[in-house]
Amino acid sequence: MGCLIETIYEIKNSYAILRETVRESKEIEAAVEEEEEEDSEDSVFAVMDHKTNDLEETRSGSFGRSSSAGSSLRRRSCGLPGPVPPQMDDDIESETVSQAGDIGDRALHSNRISESSSFRLSFDNLLDNGVVVPIPENSLLKPHEIWFRDATANTVSPASPLPLEIISPLSSDAMVYSADKDEDNKKELPWLVEYISCLIHLAVLGILGALTRYLLQKLFGPGVASLTSNQSILYLDLPSNMAGSFLMGWWGVVFKGDISSVSDQLAIGLTTGYLGSLTTFSGWNQKMLDLSVDGQWVFSVLGFLIGLFLAAYSIIFGVETAKGFRWLLKRLNSGGKRGILRSNGNWRVDSCKRHLAVMVVGMLILGLLYSLCGILEKREFQSGSSEAQLWLGCMVAPLGVWIRWWLARFNGRGLGKAGLFKWVPFGTLIANVSAASVMAGLSTLKKAVDSKNCDTIVTGIEFGFLGCLSTVSTFIAEFNAMRESHHPWRAYAYAMLTIFLSFGLGTLIYSVPVWTKGYD
């Protein structure tokens, strides 16, 4: 009983530290606002920089103390018969890096509220029943996807908007953490409306991503720049994979919180929809299979290594340039302390009327795109040209995006009820491996049938549906998060697992039949 009281006392101390942090943050902001009114514009910038540094130090210090208290609670929990398993300390980081790229429909506002409520109710029930459980570091922040970068631990945190509230398990009252109340104005949408709105964003931006990928293929391919081709390690989709990874550093890491403050659906559409469709893992894998079928095994291996290297450094370059651009905007805009996009409330989709208006516009754009693709496909189909394959691909692209987005909900969940291997993004892994395997099967079918119409249909499905079902931007965001975590070896294990499974299955499905049947 004494251990239980002591444990609860330490929990209260942790929340007292957090409350003190909030109070200090508000005092710093108030002091800055007073100085802004008195000083000139140049001095305002200096004060903002000083304020930001002080605020970050205060928060990191307080949360460091809170995390230490959480660790102490884990070690001293008396409701367990033995010591806490060592892997419990690793669960939070494992789940974080696995969710760095995408978490599917769990990112929707209604689902976040549901998960947060479930967590609070289950914790309250345990306490009411007299059960003492270990509290992981930042466990209360997990439902809101809030993670902080520790100066001593090189842990990557997915960029998400700060939450409004952190719910205490010891009280039914909400403790306000963030001084920014932007999301207070957001009206809660019905789950179905929010879901349909997200599907429309994904479909429209997915088609635009596929179109951009095609344009980059033509621009850097043999027809224009002649930098990429199907017969070299610089495969046709390499420029689009690099561009998508670079933009992932901007829209999926640094500015994701600002975009989400305008619209959660827009943030999902840009990262999962546009960037996920701009990049493709299945096309990359198939080009390496084509090289191996021709006996160019060295080029095939080099193609994987160079592709992974360039994509990994593209997202790093994207993050660093985005940080520099963000700093520049803050220097030029005195309102930058509230967020680059959050300072202008006119852009926010924060009411049912605005959501419905955006949905109507999105449906009109989607209908226009489908109509245009259908008309052009009907005109070009008999020619068997690359344009015919493109328009068919755009028509089936949304289906691939939707399936990949749904699979992303399994990222960070692990295997089974025990949640084994939480650090593996199984949703992304399944999407990439399955798309690569199906593409290998369709490529075998295309060689077996060898007709113009079959080539048009199969290539269109490969480009649109399978190209959008697989992704490099999300894959490389997860790779980068693992590489900067406490366990960088996981990044390379994850990359090798994805590549070996895809290439191995592709060899069995595509290469072996080509060798044995003698297909050209």
Secondary structure as a PSIPRED ss2 file (coil, helix, strand):
# PSIPRED VFORMAT (PSIPRED V4.0)

   1 M C   1.000  0.000  0.000
   2 G H   0.000  1.000  0.000
   3 C H   0.000  1.000  0.000
   4 L H   0.000  1.000  0.000
   5 I H   0.000  1.000  0.000
   6 E H   0.000  1.000  0.000
   7 T H   0.000  1.000  0.000
   8 I H   0.000  1.000  0.000
   9 Y H   0.000  1.000  0.000
  10 E H   0.000  1.000  0.000
  11 I H   0.000  1.000  0.000
  12 K H   0.000  1.000  0.000
  13 N H   0.000  1.000  0.000
  14 S H   0.000  1.000  0.000
  15 Y H   0.000  1.000  0.000
  16 A H   0.000  1.000  0.000
  17 I H   0.000  1.000  0.000
  18 L H   0.000  1.000  0.000
  19 R H   0.000  1.000  0.000
  20 E H   0.000  1.000  0.000
  21 T H   0.000  1.000  0.000
  22 V H   0.000  1.000  0.000
  23 R H   0.000  1.000  0.000
  24 E H   0.000  1.000  0.000
  25 S H   0.000  1.000  0.000
  26 K H   0.000  1.000  0.000
  27 E H   0.000  1.000  0.000
  28 I H   0.000  1.000  0.000
  29 E H   0.000  1.000  0.000
  30 A H   0.000  1.000  0.000
  31 A H   0.000  1.000  0.000
  32 V H   0.000  1.000  0.000
  33 E H   0.000  1.000  0.000
  34 E H   0.000  1.000  0.000
  35 E H   0.000  1.000  0.000
  36 E H   0.000  1.000  0.000
  37 E H   0.000  1.000  0.000
  38 E H   0.000  1.000  0.000
  39 D C   1.000  0.000  0.000
  40 S C   1.000  0.000  0.000
  41 E H   0.000  1.000  0.000
  42 D H   0.000  1.000  0.000
  43 S H   0.000  1.000  0.000
  44 V H   0.000  1.000  0.000
  45 F H   0.000  1.000  0.000
  46 A H   0.000  1.000  0.000
  47 V H   0.000  1.000  0.000
  48 M H   0.000  1.000  0.000
  49 D H   0.000  1.000  0.000
  50 H H   0.000  1.000  0.000
  51 K H   0.000  1.000  0.000
  52 T H   0.000  1.000  0.000
  53 N H   0.000  1.000  0.000
  54 D H   0.000  1.000  0.000
  55 L H   0.000  1.000  0.000
  56 E H   0.000  1.000  0.000
  57 E H   0.000  1.000  0.000
  58 T H   0.000  1.000  0.000
  59 R H   0.000  1.000  0.000
  60 S H   0.000  1.000  0.000
  61 G H   0.000  1.000  0.000
  62 S H   0.000  1.000  0.000
  63 F H   0.000  1.000  0.000
  64 G H   0.000  1.000  0.000
  65 R H   0.000  1.000  0.000
  66 S H   0.000  1.000  0.000
  67 S H   0.000  1.000  0.000
  68 S H   0.000  1.000  0.000
  69 A H   0.000  1.000  0.000
  70 G H   0.000  1.000  0.000
  71 S H   0.000  1.000  0.000
  72 S H   0.000  1.000  0.000
  73 L H   0.000  1.000  0.000
  74 R H   0.000  1.000  0.000
  75 R H   0.000  1.000  0.000
  76 R H   0.000  1.000  0.000
  77 S C   1.000  0.000  0.000
  78 C C   1.000  0.000  0.000
  79 G C   1.000  0.000  0.000
  80 L C   1.000  0.000  0.000
  81 P C   1.000  0.000  0.000
  82 G C   1.000  0.000  0.000
  83 P C   1.000  0.000  0.000
  84 V C   1.000  0.000  0.000
  85 P C   1.000  0.000  0.000
  86 P C   1.000  0.000  0.000
  87 Q C   1.000  0.000  0.000
  88 M H   0.000  1.000  0.000
  89 D H   0.000  1.000  0.000
  90 D H   0.000  1.000  0.000
  91 D H   0.000  1.000  0.000
  92 I H   0.000  1.000  0.000
  93 E H   0.000  1.000  0.000
  94 S H   0.000  1.000  0.000
  95 E H   0.000  1.000  0.000
  96 T H   0.000  1.000  0.000
  97 V H   0.000  1.000  0.000
  98 S H   0.000  1.000  0.000
  99 Q C   1.000  0.000  0.000
 100 A C   1.000  0.000  0.000
 101 G C   1.000  0.000  0.000
 102 D C   1.000  0.000  0.000
 103 I C   1.000  0.000  0.000
 104 G H   0.000  1.000  0.000
 105 D H   0.000  1.000  0.000
 106 R H   0.000  1.000  0.000
 107 A H   0.000  1.000  0.000
 108 L C   1.000  0.000  0.000
 109 H H   0.000  1.000  0.000
 110 S H   0.000  1.000  0.000
 111 N H   0.000  1.000  0.000
 112 R H   0.000  1.000  0.000
 113 I H   0.000  1.000  0.000
 114 S H   0.000  1.000  0.000
 115 E H   0.000  1.000  0.000
 116 S H   0.000  1.000  0.000
 117 S H   0.000  1.000  0.000
 118 S H   0.000  1.000  0.000
 119 F H   0.000  1.000  0.000
 120 R H   0.000  1.000  0.000
 121 L H   0.000  1.000  0.000
 122 S H   0.000  1.000  0.000
 123 F H   0.000  1.000  0.000
 124 D H   0.000  1.000  0.000
 125 N H   0.000  1.000  0.000
 126 L H   0.000  1.000  0.000
 127 L H   0.000  1.000  0.000
 128 D H   0.000  1.000  0.000
 129 N C   1.000  0.000  0.000
 130 G C   1.000  0.000  0.000
 131 V C   1.000  0.000  0.000
 132 V C   1.000  0.000  0.000
 133 V C   1.000  0.000  0.000
 134 P C   1.000  0.000  0.000
 135 I C   1.000  0.000  0.000
 136 P C   1.000  0.000  0.000
 137 E C   1.000  0.000  0.000
 138 N C   1.000  0.000  0.000
 139 S C   1.000  0.000  0.000
 140 L C   1.000  0.000  0.000
 141 L C   1.000  0.000  0.000
 142 K H   0.000  1.000  0.000
 143 P H   0.000  1.000  0.000
 144 H H   0.000  1.000  0.000
 145 E C   1.000  0.000  0.000
 146 I C   1.000  0.000  0.000
 147 W C   1.000  0.000  0.000
 148 F C   1.000  0.000  0.000
 149 R C   1.000  0.000  0.000
 150 D C   1.000  0.000  0.000
 151 A C   1.000  0.000  0.000
 152 T C   1.000  0.000  0.000
 153 A C   1.000  0.000  0.000
 154 N C   1.000  0.000  0.000
 155 T C   1.000  0.000  0.000
 156 V C   1.000  0.000  0.000
 157 S C   1.000  0.000  0.000
 158 P C   1.000  0.000  0.000
 159 A C   1.000  0.000  0.000
 160 S C   1.000  0.000  0.000
 161 P C   1.000  0.000  0.000
 162 L C   1.000  0.000  0.000
 163 P C   1.000  0.000  0.000
 164 L C   1.000  0.000  0.000
 165 E E   0.000  0.000  1.000
 166 I E   0.000  0.000  1.000
 167 I E   0.000  0.000  1.000
 168 S C   1.000  0.000  0.000
 169 P C   1.000  0.000  0.000
 170 L C   1.000  0.000  0.000
 171 S C   1.000  0.000  0.000
 172 S C   1.000  0.000  0.000
 173 D C   1.000  0.000  0.000
 174 A E   0.000  0.000  1.000
 175 M E   0.000  0.000  1.000
 176 V E   0.000  0.000  1.000
 177 Y C   1.000  0.000  0.000
 178 S C   1.000  0.000  0.000
 179 A C   1.000  0.000  0.000
 180 D C   1.000  0.000  0.000
 181 K C   1.000  0.000  0.000
 182 D H   0.000  1.000  0.000
 183 E H   0.000  1.000  0.000
 184 D H   0.000  1.000  0.000
 185 N H   0.000  1.000  0.000
 186 K C   1.000  0.000  0.000
 187 K C   1.000  0.000  0.000
 188 E C   1.000  0.000  0.000
 189 L C   1.000  0.000  0.000
 190 P C   1.000  0.000  0.000
 191 W H   0.000  1.000  0.000
 192 L H   0.000  1.000  0.000
 193 V H   0.000  1.000  0.000
 194 E H   0.000  1.000  0.000
 195 Y H   0.000  1.000  0.000
 196 I H   0.000  1.000  0.000
 197 S H   0.000  1.000  0.000
 198 C H   0.000  1.000  0.000
 199 L H   0.000  1.000  0.000
 200 I H   0.000  1.000  0.000
 201 H H   0.000  1.000  0.000
 202 L H   0.000  1.000  0.000
 203 A H   0.000  1.000  0.000
 204 V H   0.000  1.000  0.000
 205 L H   0.000  1.000  0.000
 206 G H   0.000  1.000  0.000
 207 I H   0.000  1.000  0.000
 208 L H   0.000  1.000  0.000
 209 G H   0.000  1.000  0.000
 210 A H   0.000  1.000  0.000
 211 L H   0.000  1.000  0.000
 212 T H   0.000  1.000  0.000
 213 R H   0.000  1.000  0.000
 214 Y H   0.000  1.000  0.000
 215 L H   0.000  1.000  0.000
 216 L H   0.000  1.000  0.000
 217 Q H   0.000  1.000  0.000
 218 K H   0.000  1.000  0.000
 219 L H   0.000  1.000  0.000
 220 F H   0.000  1.000  0.000
 221 G C   1.000  0.000  0.000
 222 P C   1.000  0.000  0.000
 223 G C   1.000  0.000  0.000
 224 V C   1.000  0.000  0.000
 225 A C   1.000  0.000  0.000
 226 S C   1.000  0.000  0.000
 227 L C   1.000  0.000  0.000
 228 T C   1.000  0.000  0.000
 229 S C   1.000  0.000  0.000
 230 N C   1.000  0.000  0.000
 231 Q C   1.000  0.000  0.000
 232 S C   1.000  0.000  0.000
 233 I C   1.000  0.000  0.000
 234 L C   1.000  0.000  0.000
 235 Y C   1.000  0.000  0.000
 236 L C   1.000  0.000  0.000
 237 D C   1.000  0.000  0.000
 238 L H   0.000  1.000  0.000
 239 P H   0.000  1.000  0.000
 240 S H   0.000  1.000  0.000
 241 N H   0.000  1.000  0.000
 242 M H   0.000  1.000  0.000
 243 A H   0.000  1.000  0.000
 244 G H   0.000  1.000  0.000
 245 S H   0.000  1.000  0.000
 246 F H   0.000  1.000  0.000
 247 L H   0.000  1.000  0.000
 248 M H   0.000  1.000  0.000
 249 G H   0.000  1.000  0.000
 250 W H   0.000  1.000  0.000
 251 W H   0.000  1.000  0.000
 252 G H   0.000  1.000  0.000
 253 V H   0.000  1.000  0.000
 254 V H   0.000  1.000  0.000
 255 F C   1.000  0.000  0.000
 256 K H   0.000  1.000  0.000
 257 G H   0.000  1.000  0.000
 258 D H   0.000  1.000  0.000
 259 I H   0.000  1.000  0.000
 260 S H   0.000  1.000  0.000
 261 S H   0.000  1.000  0.000
 262 V H   0.000  1.000  0.000
 263 S C   1.000  0.000  0.000
 264 D H   0.000  1.000  0.000
 265 Q H   0.000  1.000  0.000
 266 L H   0.000  1.000  0.000
 267 A H   0.000  1.000  0.000
 268 I H   0.000  1.000  0.000
 269 G H   0.000  1.000  0.000
 270 L H   0.000  1.000  0.000
 271 T H   0.000  1.000  0.000
 272 T H   0.000  1.000  0.000
 273 G H   0.000  1.000  0.000
 274 Y H   0.000  1.000  0.000
 275 L H   0.000  1.000  0.000
 276 G H   0.000  1.000  0.000
 277 S H   0.000  1.000  0.000
 278 L H   0.000  1.000  0.000
 279 T C   1.000  0.000  0.000
 280 T C   1.000  0.000  0.000
 281 F H   0.000  1.000  0.000
 282 S H   0.000  1.000  0.000
 283 G H   0.000  1.000  0.000
 284 W H   0.000  1.000  0.000
 285 N H   0.000  1.000  0.000
 286 Q H   0.000  1.000  0.000
 287 K H   0.000  1.000  0.000
 288 M H   0.000  1.000  0.000
 289 L H   0.000  1.000  0.000
 290 D H   0.000  1.000  0.000
 291 L H   0.000  1.000  0.000
 292 S H   0.000  1.000  0.000
 293 V H   0.000  1.000  0.000
 294 D C   1.000  0.000  0.000
 295 G C   1.000  0.000  0.000
 296 Q C   1.000  0.000  0.000
 297 W H   0.000  1.000  0.000
 298 V H   0.000  1.000  0.000
 299 F H   0.000  1.000  0.000
 300 S H   0.000  1.000  0.000
 301 V H   0.000  1.000  0.000
 302 L H   0.000  1.000  0.000
 303 G H   0.000  1.000  0.000
 304 F H   0.000  1.000  0.000
 305 L H   0.000  1.000  0.000
 306 I H   0.000  1.000  0.000
 307 G H   0.000  1.000  0.000
 308 L H   0.000  1.000  0.000
 309 F H   0.000  1.000  0.000
 310 L H   0.000  1.000  0.000
 311 A H   0.000  1.000  0.000
 312 A H   0.000  1.000  0.000
 313 Y H   0.000  1.000  0.000
 314 S H   0.000  1.000  0.000
 315 I H   0.000  1.000  0.000
 316 I H   0.000  1.000  0.000
 317 F H   0.000  1.000  0.000
 318 G H   0.000  1.000  0.000
 319 V H   0.000  1.000  0.000
 320 E H   0.000  1.000  0.000
 321 T H   0.000  1.000  0.000
 322 A H   0.000  1.000  0.000
 323 K H   0.000  1.000  0.000
 324 G H   0.000  1.000  0.000
 325 F H   0.000  1.000  0.000
 326 R H   0.000  1.000  0.000
 327 W H   0.000  1.000  0.000
 328 L H   0.000  1.000  0.000
 329 L H   0.000  1.000  0.000
 330 K H   0.000  1.000  0.000
 331 R H   0.000  1.000  0.000
 332 L H   0.000  1.000  0.000
 333 N C   1.000  0.000  0.000
 334 S H   0.000  1.000  0.000
 335 G H   0.000  1.000  0.000
 336 G H   0.000  1.000  0.000
 337 K H   0.000  1.000  0.000
 338 R H   0.000  1.000  0.000
 339 G C   1.000  0.000  0.000
 340 I C   1.000  0.000  0.000
 341 L C   1.000  0.000  0.000
 342 R C   1.000  0.000  0.000
 343 S C   1.000  0.000  0.000
 344 N C   1.000  0.000  0.000
 345 G H   0.000  1.000  0.000
 346 N H   0.000  1.000  0.000
 347 W H   0.000  1.000  0.000
 348 R C   1.000  0.000  0.000
 349 V C   1.000  0.000  0.000
 350 D C   1.000  0.000  0.000
 351 S C   1.000  0.000  0.000
 352 C H   0.000  1.000  0.000
 353 K H   0.000  1.000  0.000
 354 R H   0.000  1.000  0.000
 355 H H   0.000  1.000  0.000
 356 L H   0.000  1.000  0.000
 357 A H   0.000  1.000  0.000
 358 V H   0.000  1.000  0.000
 359 M H   0.000  1.000  0.000
 360 V H   0.000  1.000  0.000
 361 V H   0.000  1.000  0.000
 362 G H   0.000  1.000  0.000
 363 M H   0.000  1.000  0.000
 364 L H   0.000  1.000  0.000
 365 I H   0.000  1.000  0.000
 366 L H   0.000  1.000  0.000
 367 G H   0.000  1.000  0.000
 368 L H   0.000  1.000  0.000
 369 L H   0.000  1.000  0.000
 370 Y H   0.000  1.000  0.000
 371 S H   0.000  1.000  0.000
 372 L H   0.000  1.000  0.000
 373 C H   0.000  1.000  0.000
 374 G H   0.000  1.000  0.000
 375 I H   0.000  1.000  0.000
 376 L H   0.000  1.000  0.000
 377 E H   0.000  1.000  0.000
 378 K H   0.000  1.000  0.000
 379 R H   0.000  1.000  0.000
 380 E H   0.000  1.000  0.000
 381 F H   0.000  1.000  0.000
 382 Q H   0.000  1.000  0.000
 383 S H   0.000  1.000  0.000
 384 G C   1.000  0.000  0.000
 385 S C   1.000  0.000  0.000
 386 S H   0.000  1.000  0.000
 387 E H   0.000  1.000  0.000
 388 A H   0.000  1.000  0.000
 389 Q H   0.000  1.000  0.000
 390 L H   0.000  1.000  0.000
 391 W H   0.000  1.000  0.000
 392 L H   0.000  1.000  0.000
 393 G H   0.000  1.000  0.000
 394 C H   0.000  1.000  0.000
 395 M H   0.000  1.000  0.000
 396 V H   0.000  1.000  0.000
 397 A H   0.000  1.000  0.000
 398 P H   0.000  1.000  0.000
 399 L H   0.000  1.000  0.000
 400 G H   0.000  1.000  0.000
 401 V H   0.000  1.000  0.000
 402 W H   0.000  1.000  0.000
 403 I H   0.000  1.000  0.000
 404 R H   0.000  1.000  0.000
 405 W H   0.000  1.000  0.000
 406 W H   0.000  1.000  0.000
 407 L H   0.000  1.000  0.000
 408 A H   0.000  1.000  0.000
 409 R H   0.000  1.000  0.000
 410 F H   0.000  1.000  0.000
 411 N C   1.000  0.000  0.000
 412 G C   1.000  0.000  0.000
 413 R C   1.000  0.000  0.000
 414 G C   1.000  0.000  0.000
 415 L E   0.000  0.000  1.000
 416 G C   1.000  0.000  0.000
 417 K C   1.000  0.000  0.000
 418 A C   1.000  0.000  0.000
 419 G C   1.000  0.000  0.000
 420 L E   0.000  0.000  1.000
 421 F C   1.000  0.000  0.000
 422 K C   1.000  0.000  0.000
 423 W C   1.000  0.000  0.000
 424 V C   1.000  0.000  0.000
 425 P C   1.000  0.000  0.000
 426 F H   0.000  1.000  0.000
 427 G H   0.000  1.000  0.000
 428 T H   0.000  1.000  0.000
 429 L H   0.000  1.000  0.000
 430 I H   0.000  1.000  0.000
 431 A H   0.000  1.000  0.000
 432 N H   0.000  1.000  0.000
 433 V H   0.000  1.000  0.000
 434 S H   0.000  1.000  0.000
 435 A H   0.000  1.000  0.000
 436 A H   0.000  1.000  0.000
 437 S H   0.000  1.000  0.000
 438 V H   0.000  1.000  0.000
 439 M H   0.000  1.000  0.000
 440 A H   0.000  1.000  0.000
 441 G H   0.000  1.000  0.000
 442 L H   0.000  1.000  0.000
 443 S H   0.000  1.000  0.000
 444 T H   0.000  1.000  0.000
 445 L H   0.000  1.000  0.000
 446 K H   0.000  1.000  0.000
 447 K H   0.000  1.000  0.000
 448 A H   0.000  1.000  0.000
 449 V H   0.000  1.000  0.000
 450 D C   1.000  0.000  0.000
 451 S C   1.000  0.000  0.000
 452 K H   0.000  1.000  0.000
 453 N H   0.000  1.000  0.000
 454 C H   0.000  1.000  0.000
 455 D H   0.000  1.000  0.000
 456 T H   0.000  1.000  0.000
 457 I H   0.000  1.000  0.000
 458 V H   0.000  1.000  0.000
 459 T H   0.000  1.000  0.000
 460 G H   0.000  1.000  0.000
 461 I H   0.000  1.000  0.000
 462 E H   0.000  1.000  0.000
 463 F H   0.000  1.000  0.000
 464 G H   0.000  1.000  0.000
 465 F H   0.000  1.000  0.000
 466 L H   0.000  1.000  0.000
 467 G H   0.000  1.000  0.000
 468 C H   0.000  1.000  0.000
 469 L H   0.000  1.000  0.000
 470 S C   1.000  0.000  0.000
 471 T C   1.000  0.000  0.000
 472 V C   1.000  0.000  0.000
 473 S H   0.000  1.000  0.000
 474 T H   0.000  1.000  0.000
 475 F H   0.000  1.000  0.000
 476 I H   0.000  1.000  0.000
 477 A H   0.000  1.000  0.000
 478 E H   0.000  1.000  0.000
 479 F H   0.000  1.000  0.000
 480 N H   0.000  1.000  0.000
 481 A H   0.000  1.000  0.000
 482 M H   0.000  1.000  0.000
 483 R H   0.000  1.000  0.000
 484 E C   1.000  0.000  0.000
 485 S C   1.000  0.000  0.000
 486 H C   1.000  0.000  0.000
 487 H C   1.000  0.000  0.000
 488 P C   1.000  0.000  0.000
 489 W H   0.000  1.000  0.000
 490 R H   0.000  1.000  0.000
 491 A H   0.000  1.000  0.000
 492 Y H   0.000  1.000  0.000
 493 A H   0.000  1.000  0.000
 494 Y H   0.000  1.000  0.000
 495 A H   0.000  1.000  0.000
 496 M H   0.000  1.000  0.000
 497 L H   0.000  1.000  0.000
 498 T H   0.000  1.000  0.000
 499 I H   0.000  1.000  0.000
 500 F H   0.000  1.000  0.000
 501 L H   0.000  1.000  0.000
 502 S H   0.000  1.000  0.000
 503 F H   0.000  1.000  0.000
 504 G H   0.000  1.000  0.000
 505 L H   0.000  1.000  0.000
 506 G H   0.000  1.000  0.000
 507 T H   0.000  1.000  0.000
 508 L H   0.000  1.000  0.000
 509 I H   0.000  1.000  0.000
 510 Y H   0.000  1.000  0.000
 511 S H   0.000  1.000  0.000
 512 V H   0.000  1.000  0.000
 513 P H   0.000  1.000  0.000
 514 V H   0.000  1.000  0.000
 515 W H   0.000  1.000  0.000
 516 T H   0.000  1.000  0.000
 517 K H   0.000  1.000  0.000
 518 G C   1.000  0.000  0.000
 519 Y C   1.000  0.000  0.000
 520 D C   1.000  0.000  0.000
